[in-house]
Amino acid sequence: SNKNADFNNSDLIYPMPSSVKVFDANLDGYTDQFYIVDMVGQVWRFDINHNSASFANALTGGVIADLRDPTATQEPLRFTNSPDLSLVNINQSIKLAIGVGSGRINEPLKIDQVKNDRFHMVFASDPFNAPMNYTKAELSDLTAIDPTTTTSSLSQQGWYLPFSSSEK
């Protein structure tokens, strides 16, 4: 971001090729939040304070998930699609589910033998209020979970599903 801008964040350095997804948390007809995923897989949440006297204080935001694989040695996953949003009830708690997949939109049929794309699901814990701090979610690998156990072994913050090299 630019030091002279009204909104600054040191993580705001990658392109955001997808469309923004808006969320009207209180159903008053005005956008309260918007979500976007940047090219490298940082999921951004922005909250709008409609009661703010100045634009500089009306917008807060930050990265709520980093979908990059920290152990990857190959070319990073690419994120070019908008996230999908839906309200879900998990253990009697309403969360906003944010789903997004990685892939090469410019080469959709290319089978990459080196890297595997993934589908990610991030759960925003309080979809109706702006958080005090924007913290990055810890996601569980769905293929590492024993299906005979309870779902309590899954992260309450989200999960990801790796695709094999032949899946798109």
N, C-alpha and C positions, 0 to 999 in steps of 0.2 A: 504494500500500500504506500501511499504518498504521505510524507510528513506534513504536508499542507492540507490534507484532506480532512473532512469532518469525521470520518471513521478510519481508524488505523488499527492494524493488526499485523504483527510480524510474520504470521503464517500465510498472509494474503499475497503470495508470490507466484502462484501457478494459474494458468488459463482456466476458465470456466466455460467450456464449450456447450454445455447443456442449458436447457431452459430452467428457469426458476419454478419451484413448486410452492404455491401459497397455501396458507392455512388460516382460516378464520376461527379461532379458538372459541370465541363467545357468540358466534352466529349473529353478529350485528351488521353484517354486510361489509365490514372493513377487514383488510388483511392485518392479522396480528403477528404472523410469523412467516418467514419464507426459508426454504431449504434449497441447497444446491450442492453438487459434488464437483470438486475441481478435477483437473486432468489426471492427477496422481492418486486420487482416492480420498481426499480429505472431505468429510461431510460437514458442511457449514449450516449453522442455524443462526438466523437473524430475528430479533424480536423488535417490534415497533411499539413505542410508547406514544399513544395518541394524545395523551395529556401533557406531553412535554412542550415547554414554551419555545424551545429552539431545536432545529434539526440536529445539531451536534449532539444533543442529549436524547433525541427521539429513537435512535437506532443503537442497539447493542448486538453483539454477535461474536461467534467464535466457532472453532472446530469441535464437534461433538464426537467424532470418530475418525480414525486414521485407518483406512482399509489397506494400506500397503503392507506387504509381507516383510518384516524387518530381517528375516533370514534369507531373503531372495538374493541370488547372485546374478540372475539373468535380467533381461529387460523388464522394467516394472509393468504392472498391470495398467491398462488404460481405461479411463472412465469418461465416456462421452454422452451418456444418457441421463435424463432427468431421474431423480428418485421418485418412487411411488410412495404415497402416504396413506395410512389408514389407522383408525383408532382401534385398539385391541384391549381386552381385559385379561391380564395375567395375574393370577392369584389375588383376585379382588382389587386389583390396582389398574386404573386406566392409563395406558401408555400410547404414545404415537409410534407406530411401526414405520420405519423408513427403509424401503427395499431398493437396492440398486445392484446391477451386475456390471462386470468388467468385460471388455472385448474390443476388438478392432472393427469399428463401424465402417472404416474404409476398405476393409478386406474381410467381409463376414464369413466367407467360405474357406479362408486360409486355416489349415490345420497347423498349429504351432507345436512342435515336438518338445520345445524347451520350457515354455511356461504354460500354466493352466489358468484359465479364467475362473472366476468365482462369482457366486451370488451372495450378497450380504444383506442381513436384516439387523438394523439398529433400533433399539427401543429408547425413545426419549421418555424419561421418567415422569416429568410433569409437563404435559403438553399444553396446559392452560395458563401457566405463569412463566415469565422469563426467569431463567436460573440466576443465582447469585454469581456463579462462576461457570464458564463453559469448559467442561472436562471431557476428555476423550474416553469413550466406552471401551471396555475390554470384551472382545468377542470370542465365542467358543467355536472350535472346528467341529461341525456336525458329524464328520466321519470318525472322529476320535471318541465319540460318546457311545457307550454300550447301550444298545436299544432295549435291553432287558432291565435296565435300571430306571429309576424315576427321572423325570425331567429336571429335578433339582440340581443335577450335575451340569446343566446348561447355564451359561452366564445369563443373568437377568438383564444384562445390557445389550445382548444380541448374539448373533451367530453368523457363520459363513459356511457355504457349501462349495468345496473345490470341485471343478469339473475335470474329467479326464482330458487328455490332449485331443481326443477326437470329438468331444462334446462342444456344442455352441449354445 
